[in-house]
């Protein structure tokens, strides 16, 4: 029978509360301001307004003195007099406002580059103000750009709370009189007009008591207007916990639902093909991590429920051999297997690698991509339908409607983050009657906290050791002044028969970024490595796919000794003979991207090098990234560091609808809260999988609300 929590008809639409009130009916807003809220901040209702939290607070009890402040300081608050205000016309006919501000210890310049006309009319020289902003150096002077200004007479410090909230805004919001000061007034009136019955509690009482969590009503009151640091922290922790708790509840319910709904054929037999290959064809002894992963996958595929497993393995950890062994189990049980890769060159490399590994074993392996046409394509398609092809490896071409399998038992997706949800789903839906087992693989290490967020509904396997014989890549940071020695080193590597990658962040010169670019770099390399003695491939994202593949193939075939490229070679080029990776303007790349680029070398038995080139002037964050790269080759350690430095939104492939839309939770730093929320969610679903117990009524109702909001319960399958 269907699972009630997933399929129960529960009409929430008629259960309107004060939270559903349209924004224009809030006191102090009205139709015109309401429209501005909608257009500028996507705030449509009371709930949207209350759940748009402050992004910082002004501590009204603390003021700095001008003679004590330093440039590049944190945001500071000053109290003093606006001495002068002046409208200055710039070179491009755009005006800016410049002002001079003083207190008892000195003067500081204020500057605004936007809203000049409005500011010119509203600011009053000679009046006392409280200002808030960040100090920087502008034309050699200490300056505060775009400070928040409030007349001292309006601030009423004596009765203000210690923490005044500051909200996200826009120029149009400010022009409508909806700056932070006005928003504070609106929210204070709104919060004073509602009580705890108006804010539905979404957590069970026993969880709140156990974790000493404040109520939903208190959280909203305190997050906007905390009386002290304790209230602010209690409200913040409550909201963070709830955000992650419901992500985990949804993922666990999704996992449970999929196990109920999708039946797959159990692969009970580990037969002749697997055993013959394992005993006689393995090119090297499997690592303990590989053996552990294969055992985990065998258990999953032995069940009548669909396997849904994510295989994480750092660059060069041996995921392909694991995938092949799993495909042999499917064939031993009378089923076909497929592997889909995001690019033709990567798919082709998988095909050739697997063909070589299988040798003369009686396994029919085919390759399919968009470039396979005519008679050759027809033979492959008919062989698939007839069941004559055991393994097919290809690109997006595998998901086309006319690609029909006889008995697809296992679908493997490599570099899964390069495919959309619909693409992955259309692949496994090709099997009539029963869903194939699913194995998705990635060489992009995913931090545990992020994996818990994105893939909490999947089983996760990790290959966390490299095959024996691989030498650790030596990573070295060099400045531009050492380029002559670098060129000499590259010549010596090429003389040994090795090949070299040189990667640039841009294709064409940018006026905004003082970067070494690919075109200039190529021209300069020709001086150091002249033709015909040396050959250089050039690859970038604006090339046609056929031209790009041709250049890559020349490098793979050793026709060229150097590949000059942008990050298009980040994933998928396997050239064991390449021993050096030079990354220009390293500070412009993210950590995970740098690690992926480094993984293009070190794939053979020779010592490999990754050389990080920068100018002397590097930001603090850029220096941290480079130090991390030099310190460690561990992809998971690098991914954790990247998450802390840049946040989840920048990590490639992680944007999932509704999963990273956290308002307060930071998955890079809030691990303790996440672990607690995950463990409690697990216990609840194990104990009450249908959320039928009265103590979980709040959870059941909130899940149904969220189900209306987010439709993508199963993203991998």
Secondary structure as UniProt FT lines:
FT   HELIX           4..7
FT   TURN            13..14
FT   HELIX           18..20
FT   HELIX           23..25
FT   TURN            27..29
FT   HELIX           30..41
FT   HELIX           46..50
FT   STRAND          56..59
FT   TURN            60..61
FT   HELIX           66..68
FT   TURN            71..72
FT   STRAND          76..89
FT   TURN            91..92
FT   STRAND          95..103
FT   TURN            104..105
FT   STRAND          106..112
FT   HELIX           116..122
FT   TURN            125..126
FT   STRAND          128..133
FT   STRAND          135..138
FT   TURN            139..140
FT   STRAND          141..145
FT   STRAND          148..151
FT   HELIX           152..155
FT   HELIX           157..159
FT   STRAND          163..166
FT   HELIX           171..175
FT   TURN            176..177
FT   HELIX           180..192
FT   TURN            196..198
FT   HELIX           205..211
FT   HELIX           216..224
FT   HELIX           229..261
FT   HELIX           272..280
FT   HELIX           288..301
FT   STRAND          308..313
FT   TURN            315..316
FT   HELIX           319..332
FT   TURN            333..334
FT   STRAND          336..340
FT   HELIX           344..358
FT   TURN            359..360
FT   STRAND          365..368
FT   TURN            370..371
FT   HELIX           374..386
FT   STRAND          391..394
FT   HELIX           396..399
FT   TURN            401..402
FT   STRAND          408..414
FT   HELIX           416..418
FT   HELIX           421..428
FT   TURN            429..430
FT   STRAND          437..442
FT   HELIX           448..454
FT   TURN            456..457
FT   STRAND          459..463
FT   TURN            468..469
FT   STRAND          474..479
FT   HELIX           480..482
FT   HELIX           483..495
FT   TURN            496..497
FT   STRAND          499..503
FT   HELIX           518..528
FT   TURN            531..533
FT   STRAND          536..539
FT   TURN            541..542
FT   HELIX           545..556
FT   TURN            557..558
FT   STRAND          562..565
FT   HELIX           567..569
FT   TURN            576..577
FT   STRAND          578..583
FT   TURN            584..585
FT   HELIX           586..588
FT   HELIX           591..598
FT   TURN            599..600
FT   STRAND          609..614
FT   HELIX           620..631
FT   HELIX           635..646
FT   HELIX           648..650
FT   TURN            652..653
FT   TURN            657..659
FT   TURN            667..669
FT   HELIX           671..687
FT   TURN            689..690
FT   HELIX           694..696
FT   HELIX           697..709
//
